[in-house]
Every structure is written in C-alpha cells, then in structure tokens.
Amino acid sequence: MAKKSTNPLARVFAFLGGFHVAIVCMALLLVLTWLSTLEQTGPGGLYWTLRKYFSFDAFFVRPTLNGHDLPIFLPGGYWVCAVFTLNLIIGGVLRIRKGWKHAPVLVSHFSMVMLMVGGAMTYHQSREAYMELEIGDTGNTAYSLTELSIEVAEIKDGEKQNPTVLNSDVLAGVRGQVGKSREILLPHMPFDLVVSDYLIHAKLYPVQGSVPDEAMVIDGYYAMAETPTGFEEKNLSACVVTIKEKQGGEQTQLLLYEGVGHDVTATIDGKVYGFRLHGEIWPQPFEIRLDDSRGEKHPGTGLAMTYESDVTALDQNGDDAIKFKIEMNKPLRYKGLTYYQTTWDVRDGVTYSGFTIKTNPSDQWPKYAIYVCGVALFVHFIIKLFGFVSASIARSKNEQK
C-alpha cells in the first residue's frame, strides 16, 4: 500500500490532480451549461447570460429560472474551467504514468488542455464586429453590435478630424448605472467630458406637453429607460454628455442616442465638434467587395433560410487579391480575420449581405485538439485490444497444456 505524503504542498498537488476534482468540475460545467441555456431564452438574452455565467469577473453565479432567482450560488464557469485545466495538467500530464503504452492517454489529456487554453485565449483575445454591404460596394470598416463607444471629433468642411474614441472599457463604470457619472479628461481637446445617465435600452421622445419628473430634457428631447430586449445588438442606448470647457468653465449638455445614426454637434471656441454614441469602430487591414449574393427566405417568416456571397479581398492598391465564395458553414479566412455571413436581406430591391468578422488566434485549436484526442484514443484502444487478444491467446494455450 502506497504511503501518503505528509508534505502539505504534495497533498494539495495530489488533491488538485485527483479524479474527484475532475468529476466535480465536469458536473458543475454540465449544470452551468444547462441553467445558462434555460436562462438565455428569457429577458437576459444570450449576450448577458454568457457574461453572467462565464465571464472572468463572475466568481459566483446565482441562477435565474422563469424570472425568479434560485436560492443557490454556483462558481462561475470561467473559474470552473480554470480549475479543470489545472486538474488536467497535474493529473493527466504531470502525474500520469509514463511509457509508450500510456503515451496515447498522455496525448489525449494534453489535447484537452489545449482545448481549454484555446477557450481562454478566445475569451481574452478574440474580437467580433459586423459589416453590411450591398452588391458592388466595398468596405474596410466594421462595428461592434454589443460594445458601444462615444466618438468625439472636430468637424471641418464636413469631415471629421482625428476622432477620439471613448471605448466600452472607459464607459463600463456608468453603463446601466442611472445616477452615476464619470469624468473623462481629453488632453488634446479644449474641453473635458462627463458621461452620465447611461441607459442600456431607451426610447427618445420629443417634448410635447407634460414630461416625466425623472426625465432630463435637452434640446427639446428626453430619453426614457426601456426594458432591455435581451439581445444586446437590438438595444438602443442613450446617455447624457456634459461638455466642460477648460477656459471659462462653461458647460453644455448633449443627449446622445444610439438610434439617431448621426453626430450631435456643439460649438466650442468657434469650432464645431461632433459627438456620437455607436458601436465601436474596427478598421480592417484590407477592403472587401461584395460581387454577388444569393439567398432564400423561409416562407411567411422573413428569416433567411440559405445564403451565400461572392466576395473579393482587395490589396492596398485596390486590385483583386483573392476571390472567395462565403457560405453558411464556409467562412473566408484571410490575413488573420474570419468572415462569416450572418444576415441576408433584400430591401427596396437592393440585396444586402451582413458579415460577422472575427479575429481569434486560437480559432482552429478546438478542431485540432479534437482530432488529436480522437487519434490518440483510437491508438490507445488498439493497444488495449491487442493486449487483450494476446493475453486471451496465451491463456487459451496454457489451458490446453
């Protein structure tokens, strides 16, 4: 009988690499996936449900079912995956028996570690945005459907001059927090900004008759909070921006609304500045031209059933670099970016294709990990089968003697 180590560090090491930790982690991931799948069909929607259950800062989760919080707390999915990865490294890679007979099992565990690490890299380093084109158009700029920013720029001769972008990380502290504000210093501008009353989903109203007491009227309009749709890309946010001039101390308030679709302007020191709340802009390293697009819709629903697009990636000189047909399960991968066609529509006789653009350094890791794991387990099965057959033959010969 093996003697247990009295070294506390060794005992912790053995505990983290044990089967019981692996079983608990897999059971928790199963429960978290099940509960999050049920919850995403409610008002929370997919985006916020994933952030609630699997984000880096979600150490604990209180599940919600049918609009009611359950009286339990579960560890966040991100940290369950982190513990499971540590368990795989210690128990499945470091402490496993070594030798050629155990090599396939070692490789299969290593591939699972690769799968988990790839998921973490996707969470921290991937980026996603959306681009819509009509046939014949080109585009090299995408925008986020879920992460909003405030763009500030001087407007001269109708053109924006060196825009300053306040990204979603800067605005995260006040998003959805009515009554909270955040002052943002702009060293290269003659003013600073204070962002407040940031509503996740709102409706804009013109002042007509009485106005709700809690409403803030700015330039004849006010915004009222609405219940978020649950689908982050369908929410229309609003916020109040207070412009604080550095010389003179004068203040001007603007109401920014995502659904307006254009800049709100203000004149400071004789110069015109534009302010706009919209999805974060993501410039692309090359242009994409939509050459043709075809699709069908489900009868009576208006939802796209099948669609495909012929696109051309252009080089820096605007010449054709690569032609590709994007289909529902066949994206374009080019220069570190992946283009998926996610929408297709015909409006006023014009055909539009919408593309979700992603960058993900571990994009293909899950596929490779599953392939490697499958081959390793198959080899392990063959080794075990060969050993079993050899032992059976030997036993049969001994019985005949």
C-alpha positions in Angstrom: 0.0 0.0 0.0 1.4 3.4 -1.0 2.3 5.7 1.8 0.6 9.1 1.7 2.9 12.0 1.7 3.0 14.3 4.7 4.2 17.3 2.7 1.3 19.8 2.6 2.3 21.0 -0.8 2.4 17.5 -2.2 -1.0 16.7 -0.7 -2.5 19.9 -2.3 -0.8 18.9 -5.6 -2.3 15.4 -5.3 -5.8 16.8 -4.4 -5.9 19.1 -7.4 -4.9 16.3 -9.8 -7.4 13.8 -8.4 -10.3 12.2 -10.2 -12.8 13.7 -7.7 -11.8 17.3 -8.7 -12.3 16.3 -12.4 -15.7 14.8 -11.7 -16.9 17.8 -9.7 -15.7 20.2 -12.4 -17.4 18.3 -15.2 -20.6 18.1 -13.2 -20.6 21.8 -12.5 -19.9 22.7 -16.2 -22.9 20.4 -17.1 -25.2 22.2 -14.6 -24.0 25.7 -15.6 -24.4 25.0 -19.3 -27.9 23.6 -18.7 -29.0 26.6 -16.5 -27.5 29.2 -18.8 -29.3 27.6 -21.8 -32.6 27.9 -20.0 -31.9 31.4 -18.8 -30.8 32.8 -22.2 -34.4 32.2 -23.5 -35.6 34.8 -21.0 -35.2 38.6 -20.9 -31.4 38.3 -20.3 -30.7 37.0 -23.8 -27.6 35.2 -25.0 -25.0 38.1 -24.6 -25.7 38.9 -21.0 -26.4 35.3 -19.9 -22.9 34.3 -21.2 -21.4 37.2 -19.3 -23.2 36.3 -16.2 -22.2 32.6 -16.2 -18.8 32.5 -18.0 -17.1 35.9 -17.7 -13.8 36.4 -16.0 -15.2 38.6 -13.2 -18.1 36.2 -12.4 -16.7 34.3 -9.4 -20.1 33.2 -8.3 -23.4 32.9 -10.2 -27.0 32.9 -8.8 -29.1 31.2 -11.5 -32.5 32.7 -12.5 -35.3 30.5 -13.7 -38.7 31.8 -15.0 -37.8 35.2 -13.7 -37.0 34.1 -10.1 -33.6 33.9 -8.6 -32.9 30.4 -7.3 -31.7 30.1 -3.7 -28.3 28.7 -4.7 -24.9 30.1 -5.7 -22.6 28.3 -8.1 -19.0 29.0 -9.1 -18.6 30.9 -12.3 -18.0 28.9 -15.4 -14.7 30.6 -16.3 -13.1 29.6 -12.9 -14.5 26.1 -13.1 -12.8 25.7 -16.4 -9.6 27.1 -14.9 -9.6 24.6 -12.1 -10.4 21.8 -14.6 -7.5 22.8 -16.7 -5.2 22.8 -13.7 -6.5 19.3 -12.9 -5.8 18.1 -16.4 -2.2 19.4 -16.3 -1.4 17.9 -12.9 -3.3 14.7 -13.0 -3.4 14.0 -16.8 0.0 15.3 -17.8 2.4 15.6 -14.9 1.4 12.7 -12.6 0.3 10.2 -15.2 2.3 7.0 -15.8 4.9 7.5 -18.4 5.9 5.0 -21.1 4.9 4.1 -24.7 1.8 2.2 -23.6 0.5 5.3 -21.8 1.6 7.8 -24.5 -1.9 7.9 -26.2 -3.6 8.7 -22.9 -1.0 11.4 -22.2 -1.5 12.9 -25.7 -5.3 12.9 -25.2 -5.0 14.7 -21.9 -2.7 17.2 -23.4 -5.1 17.9 -26.3 -7.9 18.6 -23.7 -5.5 21.1 -22.0 -5.0 22.6 -25.5 -8.8 22.8 -25.9 -9.3 24.6 -22.5 -6.3 27.0 -23.1 -7.7 27.8 -26.6 -11.1 28.7 -24.9 -9.3 31.1 -22.6 -7.4 32.7 -25.5 -10.7 33.1 -27.3 -12.3 34.8 -24.3 -9.4 37.3 -23.8 -8.1 37.9 -27.3 -10.9 37.4 -29.8 -12.7 40.4 -31.2 -16.0 40.5 -33.2 -17.7 43.1 -35.3 -20.3 43.5 -38.1 -20.2 44.8 -41.6 -23.1 45.1 -44.1 -22.6 45.6 -47.8 -24.8 45.9 -50.9 -23.8 44.3 -54.1 -21.0 46.2 -55.8 -20.0 48.1 -52.6 -16.6 47.8 -50.8 -15.9 48.2 -47.1 -13.0 48.2 -44.8 -14.7 49.2 -41.5 -16.8 47.0 -39.2 -18.5 48.0 -36.0 -19.5 46.1 -32.8 -23.1 45.2 -32.2 -22.6 44.8 -28.4 -19.8 47.2 -27.4 -20.6 50.9 -27.6 -18.2 53.8 -27.7 -18.5 57.6 -27.8 -16.7 59.2 -30.8 -15.6 62.9 -30.4 -14.1 64.8 -33.3 -13.7 68.3 -34.7 -15.7 68.7 -37.9 -14.1 70.8 -40.6 -15.5 71.1 -44.1 -17.9 68.2 -43.3 -15.0 65.8 -42.4 -14.0 64.5 -39.0 -10.5 65.4 -37.9 -8.6 62.8 -35.9 -11.6 61.4 -33.9 -11.1 60.5 -30.3 -12.9 57.3 -29.2 -14.0 56.6 -25.7 -14.3 52.8 -25.8 -16.6 50.5 -23.9 -14.0 49.8 -21.2 -13.9 53.5 -20.4 -17.7 53.7 -20.2 -18.2 50.4 -18.4 -18.4 52.0 -14.9 -21.5 54.1 -15.8 -23.3 51.8 -18.3 -26.7 51.0 -16.9 -26.0 52.9 -13.7 -28.5 55.7 -13.6 -27.3 58.5 -11.3 -23.6 57.6 -11.7 -21.2 59.7 -13.8 -17.6 59.6 -15.0 -15.4 62.5 -15.9 -13.1 61.8 -18.8 -10.1 64.1 -19.5 -9.3 64.9 -23.1 -5.8 66.4 -23.2 -5.9 67.3 -26.9 -9.4 68.9 -26.8 -10.4 72.4 -25.4 -12.9 70.6 -23.1 -13.4 67.5 -20.9 -16.4 65.3 -20.8 -18.7 63.9 -18.1 -20.8 60.9 -19.1 -23.9 60.2 -17.0 -27.4 58.6 -17.1 -26.2 55.9 -19.4 -29.3 53.8 -20.3 -28.8 50.3 -21.8 -32.0 50.5 -23.7 -34.0 53.7 -24.1 -36.6 55.4 -26.3 -36.3 59.0 -27.4 -39.2 61.4 -27.0 -39.8 65.0 -28.2 -41.1 67.3 -25.5 -44.9 67.5 -26.0 -47.0 68.5 -23.1 -46.0 67.1 -19.7 -42.7 65.4 -19.1 -42.0 62.7 -16.5 -40.3 64.0 -13.4 -37.3 61.8 -13.7 -36.6 62.8 -17.3 -33.8 65.2 -18.3 -34.9 67.5 -21.1 -32.1 68.5 -23.5 -32.6 70.4 -26.7 -36.3 69.6 -26.8 -35.9 65.8 -26.3 -35.6 63.4 -23.4 -34.8 59.7 -23.2 -36.7 57.2 -21.0 -35.4 53.8 -20.0 -37.0 50.7 -21.6 -36.6 47.1 -20.5 -33.6 45.7 -22.3 -34.6 43.4 -25.2 -32.3 40.6 -24.0 -30.5 40.7 -27.4 -27.7 43.2 -26.9 -27.5 44.0 -30.6 -31.1 45.2 -30.6 -30.8 47.6 -27.6 -30.6 51.3 -28.3 -28.6 53.1 -25.7 -28.7 56.7 -24.6 -26.5 58.8 -22.3 -26.0 62.4 -21.3 -22.7 64.1 -22.1 -21.7 67.3 -20.3 -19.0 69.3 -22.1 -16.8 71.2 -19.6 -14.8 73.9 -21.3 -11.3 74.2 -19.9 -11.2 78.0 -20.4 -14.1 79.9 -18.9 -15.7 76.8 -17.3 -18.8 76.9 -19.4 -20.8 73.7 -19.6 -23.0 72.3 -22.4 -25.2 69.2 -22.2 -25.9 66.9 -25.1 -28.2 63.9 -25.3 -26.7 61.1 -27.3 -28.9 58.3 -28.6 -27.7 55.3 -30.5 -30.8 55.1 -32.7 -30.2 58.6 -34.2 -27.5 57.5 -36.5 -25.6 60.8 -36.9 -23.4 63.1 -34.9 -24.8 65.6 -32.4 -22.8 68.8 -32.7 -21.7 71.6 -30.4 -19.6 74.7 -31.0 -16.7 75.3 -28.6 -14.2 78.1 -29.1 -15.6 78.8 -32.6 -15.0 75.2 -33.7 -17.7 72.6 -34.4 -17.4 69.2 -32.7 -19.4 66.1 -33.3 -20.4 63.6 -30.7 -21.8 60.2 -31.4 -22.8 57.1 -29.4 -22.5 53.9 -31.6 -20.8 50.5 -31.9 -17.0 50.5 -31.6 -15.4 51.0 -34.9 -12.9 48.4 -36.1 -10.9 49.3 -39.2 -9.9 46.3 -41.3 -6.4 45.9 -42.8 -7.9 45.4 -46.3 -11.1 46.1 -48.3 -13.8 43.6 -49.1 -16.0 43.9 -52.2 -19.4 42.2 -52.4 -19.6 41.0 -56.0 -22.8 39.0 -55.8 -25.1 37.5 -53.2 -27.9 34.9 -53.3 -30.3 33.6 -50.7 -33.8 32.3 -49.9 -36.1 33.1 -47.0 -38.4 30.9 -45.0 -41.9 31.4 -46.4 -44.0 33.7 -44.2 -41.2 34.4 -41.7 -38.9 36.8 -43.5 -35.9 34.9 -42.0 -33.1 33.8 -44.2 -33.0 30.1 -45.0 -29.9 29.8 -47.2 -27.5 32.5 -48.4 -24.1 32.8 -50.0 -21.9 35.6 -51.2 -19.2 36.1 -53.8 -16.6 38.5 -52.3 -13.2 39.8 -53.4 -10.5 40.9 -51.0 -8.6 43.9 -52.4 -4.9 44.7 -51.8 -3.5 48.1 -50.9 -3.7 49.3 -54.5 -7.3 48.3 -54.8 -6.6 45.4 -57.0 -8.1 41.9 -56.6 -6.1 39.9 -54.2 -8.4 36.8 -53.6 -11.8 35.8 -54.6 -14.0 33.6 -52.4 -17.5 32.3 -52.0 -18.7 32.6 -48.4 -21.4 30.1 -47.5 -23.3 29.5 -44.3 -20.8 27.0 -42.9 -17.8 28.1 -45.0 -16.3 31.4 -43.9 -13.5 33.3 -45.5 -10.2 33.2 -43.6 -7.7 35.8 -44.7 -4.9 37.6 -43.0 -5.9 36.6 -39.5 -9.6 37.5 -39.9 -12.6 35.3 -40.4 -15.7 36.5 -42.3 -18.9 34.7 -41.6 -22.1 35.6 -43.5 -24.7 36.0 -40.8 -27.5 38.0 -42.5 -29.0 38.4 -45.9 -31.9 40.7 -47.0 -33.5 42.5 -49.9 -34.7 46.0 -49.2 -36.2 48.2 -51.8 -34.9 45.9 -54.5 -31.3 46.1 -53.2 -29.6 42.9 -51.9 -27.6 43.2 -48.7 -25.2 40.8 -47.1 -24.1 41.1 -43.5 -20.8 39.6 -42.3 -19.7 38.9 -38.8 -15.9 39.5 -38.7 -13.8 37.8 -36.0 -10.2 37.7 -35.1 -9.2 34.8 -32.9 -5.6 33.4 -32.5 -7.0 30.1 -31.3 -9.7 29.8 -33.9 -8.7 26.3 -35.1 -7.4 25.0 -31.8 -10.7 23.1 -30.9 -10.7 21.3 -34.2 -7.0 20.3 -33.9 -7.5 19.3 -30.3 -10.4 17.0 -31.1 -8.6 15.4 -34.0 -5.5 14.7 -31.9 -7.6 13.4 -29.0 -9.6 11.2 -31.3 -6.5 9.7 -32.9 -4.8 9.2 -29.5 -7.8 7.4 -28.0 -8.1 5.2 -31.1 -4.4 4.2 -30.8 -5.0 3.6 -27.1 -8.0 1.3 -27.9 -5.9 -0.6 -30.5 -3.1 -1.1 -27.9 -5.6 -2.4 -25.3 -7.3 -4.6 -27.9 -4.0 -6.1 -29.0 -3.1 -6.7 -25.4 -6.4 -8.3 -24.6 -6.2 -10.6 -27.7 -2.6 -11.6 -26.9 -3.5 -12.4 -23.3 -6.5 -14.4 -24.3 -4.5 -16.5 -26.8 -1.8 -17.1 -24.2 -4.3 -18.1 -21.6 -6.0 -20.5 -24.1 -2.7 -22.2 -24.9 -2.0 -22.6 -21.2 -5.3 -24.2 -20.6 -4.7 -26.7 -23.4 -1.4 -28.0 -21.9 
